[in-house]
Amino acid sequence: MLLRVVLALLACLPLVAPPPPSGRIGTFDRTRLLNAWYSSPAWNQVLKAKTAERDAARAAGDRRHVKSIEHWARNQQKLAQRQLAGKAKIDNILTALQPAFTQLVRQGRVAAIVEHAPAGAATVDVTPQLLDYLRPAPLRSPSRPPPPSARNMPNR
């Protein structure tokens, strides 16, 4: 009897979770996003392309172009430092993340994604989804195995 009641109740439940209420605003953790961007494969591709461009210009003897690329690199470093300090906009990163924003909105998870939601707005943190999109590389790979634990060390 109890089994029939449980099965009847389960039959009434929807098979798919209802979509989130429209109007929820997606927000993100700026610092985590910055760290992920500057360690991401996408940013590394930009750097590799600029390095190759600089090397080609150097091989061709085009000192003016080499200087312009080195100037670009210095400006990018300064921009990253200012962004991490909260003193510069992150428009370059938001532009790169536009496909991820569009995908999250199309999936119905949020109505929009902003850095700072208006007071009182219903918000949802989309930082994990944005980090997944960037797939940041590990900060460093271990160069040697971890030290043995204390229980594996010989008694003295």
N, C-alpha and C positions, 0 to 999 in steps of 0.2 A: 504494500500500500504506500509506504513512504517513498519507495523507489518511483512509483507512478507519479506522485506529486512532484518530486524533484525533476523527473523527465519533462513533465508538463511545464514547469517553471522555466527550465532550460530552453524549451521550444519557443517560448515567448521572447527570449533575449535576442537582440540583433547579433548577427554574425560578425559584423564589422563595428569597431568602435565609432561612435558619432564624431563628426568633424569638430574641431574646436570652434568655440563661438567666434563669429566674424567680429572684427574690431580689436582683436588682441594685437598688441604691438610687440614685435620682436626687438629685443635689445641684446647687446653683447658687451663683454668685458674688453675694454679697449687695450689694456696692457697684455692680456693673453693673446689677443688678436695680433697685436704688433709683434710680439715675440714669435708667434707662429708664422707670420708673413715673412719676417726677415730670416727665418730658418727653413722656409719652404722650398720645395723643388722649383716652383714658379719663379721665385726671386733668384734662385741659383742659376736658372736658365738665362735670366736677364744679365746677370753678372758674367756668365760664361760668354754670352754673345758680345758684350762690351769688351771683354778681355780679348776675344778673337779679333774684333774690329781694331782695337788698339795695336795688337801684334801685327796685323796686316798693314796698318798705317805706318808702323815703325819700320817694317821690312821694306815698304815702298819709299821710305825716307820722307814721309809727310808729317813733319814735326808739328805743323799747325793742328792737324787732325788728332795727333797723339795728345797734344796739350788740351784740346777741347774735351777729349774723353776723360783725361785725368781730372779736369775741372768738374766734369759731370760726376765722377766718382767721389770727389771731395764734397760736392753739394749733396749727394745722396747720403753720405755718412753724416753730415751735419743735420740733414732733414730727419734721419732716423733718430739721432740723439734728441732733437727737439720734440719729435713725436713722442718718444718714450718719457720725456720730461713733462709732457702735456702742454707744450708751448707751440705746437704746430698741428695743423689739420692733417687728417689721414686720408685725404681724398684719393691719393694714388692707390691706397689699399682698398678703399671702398669701390673704386672703379674696377680693380681686379676681381673683386668679390661679387660684382653685379650678377653674373650667372647664378651664383649660389643664392643670392637674394631672390631672384626671379623664381628659382626652383622652389624655395620655401614658401613663397606666396602662392604659387600655382598649386602646391600640395595642400593648401588650405590651412597650414599651420599658423600663419599670421597674416594680417592684412597689410602690414608694412614692417620694415626694419629700420630702426633709427638708433643713433648712439645714445640719445637722451630722450626718453618718452615724456610726454606732458604729465604733470602731476595728476594723480587719480586715474590714469589710464590703466587698463588691464594689460599686463605685460607678460611676456614669456621670454626666458633667456635662450637665445639661439646660438650662443657661443660654441657649444659642442658640435653642432652641425657645421658651423663655419670652420672650425678647426679640422673637422673631418674633410671638408672640401680642400683645405690647404695642404693636408697631409704633411705636416712639418717633419723634417728629418730629425733623427735623434740629436740632442745637443752634442753628444760625443759618444763614440763607441768605446767600449772597454778595450784597453790594449793588453790587458792581462787578466787572468781569472781572478775572482774575488779571493781574499785571504781565507784560509780554513777557519771554521768556527772553533770556538773555545773547546767544545766537547771533542773535537777531532785532534786537538793538540795533545802531545804526550805530557804525562804528569811529571813534574820536576821534584 
